[in-house]
Amino acid sequence: MVELSLRDVFGNLLVEFGKKYEDIIVLDADLSSSTRTSKFAKEYPNRFFNMGIAEQNMMGSALGFAISGKIPIVSGFTIFTTGRAWDFIRLACHDNLNIKIITTHSGIVGEDGSTHHALEDLSLMASLPNLTILSPADDVELRKMFEHVIEIKGPIYMRLPRGGFSRVHDDDYQFSTDHIDVLKDGSDICLMGCGYGTELAYHSVQSIEQKLNVSLKVINLSTIKPINKVKLLKHVKDLKGVIIIEEHNIYCGIGSIIAKMIAETKPLPMRFIGINDVFVESGERSELLEKYGLNENVLMEKINKLMEFTKN
Amino acid sequence: MKLSKKEETQLMLDIFDIKEDILKMIYRSQSGHPGGSLSCANLIYILYKNVLKLKPEEPQWKERDYFILSKGHAAPALYAVLSKIGFIDKDKLMTLRAYNSELQGHPIKNEKLRIEIITGSLGMGLSIGVGCALSAKLDKKKDKYVYVLLGDGELNEGAIWEAAMSAAHYNLDNLIAIIDRNGFQIDGSTEEIMALEPLASKWKSFGWEVIELDGSNLSELIKGFNRAKKVIKKPILIISYLIKGADVSFMENTRLFHGRPPNKEEFVAAMGELEFLKDEIREGRL
């Protein structure tokens, strides 16, 4: 399975789009070698601004660049960029400024531990009006998304992991924020996630279907905001239930957003897989995903129990 | 540029008109910040009247100077100045803070009204100014300046000092920050709440060119801005010593009118004082 590091792809895309769009400028907070914005810095030194370990000032400067007609791309680690600079992002969203926040190290980062995992960023970002929130499932989708990121006039937040996800899309995949990305059709339960959640659902679905004799639909929710509610609900209305998988706190992430939509129309039983409102410690990412239940066994168990529940 | 006596008199009369508008707006809406609006009204007016490069007929003129009101609670002063200059209809002023009004409690971006960006969450304007100044440098716009008006209380915010560090790092001599040094914040005097002094040496040590002046003196203000534009390779800070609630005796040098509107008696008394001072100016006694 092809699995490219999304921050590497991001770094390359910056260089590629930097050539095409002269108004793109990039800001980083002393993490350019980690976020791979260093590639842009090397290619376009005049248009790269290392703002030091000061996320608030980095974001504030991005607002200034935006009102000056530039397209600022702001990067850094997810939790520090979204958390420390939130008040600045909020004002950018208020004025609908054309800033692009693209961060790496989202979700469980591994050995750096609880200070560095980003399991609360979607809660922070989803409550901001005007903000488009994107989370690509693989390198193919990231590439296709990038054009939209630059073309959309307004604030955008894109959540990238430290590593990569194995591919779920073919090269001819077309991305649109208005499109619901159904990766696999099914008639019993819909598995819905973004980033790692999509990867887990997509790559487990075949074996779980065989083991449990169940028909599963898989939706990649790579546009977290705005979601085309009408289209999404059409895809789930005739199913028995929905399971959300997210590498994020189960509170106020995509589970909460989708549950609200479903509850307001045709309620369906739902189950949620994510970080169960705790802080996560250091360790290898794979070990931590295992420990906190973001794995195939837990997914299978949830599907099994949900099927049992729907029979009663 | 040195002001003639006639010019200075006219500017002072304009500023008193602006102060009357500020008080009327806040009195009518029964909410707003009189103290910090009266302190900097003259400064904002001088900026718009004598300093900022703008095209009245073209709000989004690319070569224009930028003004960022970091102390967004002085919105009444900004609106009253914009009205005096002719960018806001005078009738609109009395809708301050009202439902459906463009004149929000704190300013929001409005191209038509020449408001560049939302402010009001304190400590953000200088970073925004850094971005504007870096952008102008990138575009090699040598004649474009970015002016940021800071409150002294908001210097408590850490982001101000991040911005200060970065402006010096990038040698932003097109960034001119002004501190409305009136000495008061909501809960008390700045030195009592979170001491700022020695303020000038703090900024100097951050790599800024610091100009200290009496902000109540219009000629000195204009001279200060001219001096600021001559500085090279350093950002410039003008510490403008001003008076909280300036020109209304019972609002001066007190925290009490930071965010409280005057009642009827206070409003009438304040307007009477401003009218009296205008007469003094007209008759050359002030």
Boltz contact constraints between the chains, C-beta under 6 A:
constraints:
  - contact:
      token1: [A, 51]
      token2: [B, 166]
      max_distance: 6.0
  - contact:
      token1: [A, 54]
      token2: [B, 162]
      max_distance: 6.0
  - contact:
      token1: [A, 56]
      token2: [B, 159]
      max_distance: 6.0
  - contact:
      token1: [A, 56]
      token2: [B, 162]
      max_distance: 6.0
  - contact:
      token1: [A, 57]
      token2: [B, 127]
      max_distance: 6.0
  - contact:
      token1: [A, 57]
      token2: [B, 159]
      max_distance: 6.0
  - contact:
      token1: [A, 57]
      token2: [B, 162]
      max_distance: 6.0
  - contact:
      token1: [A, 57]
      token2: [B, 163]
      max_distance: 6.0
  - contact:
      token1: [A, 57]
      token2: [B, 166]
      max_distance: 6.0
  - contact:
      token1: [A, 60]
      token2: [B, 124]
      max_distance: 6.0
  - contact:
      token1: [A, 60]
      token2: [B, 127]
      max_distance: 6.0
  - contact:
      token1: [A, 60]
      token2: [B, 128]
      max_distance: 6.0
  - contact:
      token1: [A, 61]
      token2: [B, 127]
      max_distance: 6.0
  - contact:
      token1: [A, 61]
      token2: [B, 130]
      max_distance: 6.0
  - contact:
      token1: [A, 61]
      token2: [B, 131]
      max_distance: 6.0
  - contact:
      token1: [A, 63]
      token2: [B, 128]
      max_distance: 6.0
  - contact:
      token1: [A, 64]
      token2: [B, 128]
      max_distance: 6.0
  - contact:
      token1: [A, 64]
      token2: [B, 131]
      max_distance: 6.0
  - contact:
      token1: [A, 64]
      token2: [B, 132]
      max_distance: 6.0
  - contact:
      token1: [A, 65]
      token2: [B, 131]
      max_distance: 6.0
  - contact:
      token1: [A, 65]
      token2: [B, 135]
      max_distance: 6.0
  - contact:
      token1: [A, 67]
      token2: [B, 116]
      max_distance: 6.0
  - contact:
      token1: [A, 67]
      token2: [B, 117]
      max_distance: 6.0
  - contact:
      token1: [A, 68]
      token2: [B, 132]
      max_distance: 6.0
  - contact:
      token1: [A, 68]
      token2: [B, 135]
      max_distance: 6.0
  - contact:
      token1: [A, 70]
      token2: [B, 135]
      max_distance: 6.0
  - contact:
      token1: [A, 87]
      token2: [B, 121]
      max_distance: 6.0
  - contact:
      token1: [A, 91]
      token2: [B, 118]
      max_distance: 6.0
  - contact:
      token1: [A, 94]
      token2: [B, 118]
      max_distance: 6.0
  - contact:
      token1: [A, 95]
      token2: [B, 109]
      max_distance: 6.0
  - contact:
      token1: [A, 95]
      token2: [B, 117]
      max_distance: 6.0
  - contact:
      token1: [A, 95]
      token2: [B, 118]
      max_distance: 6.0
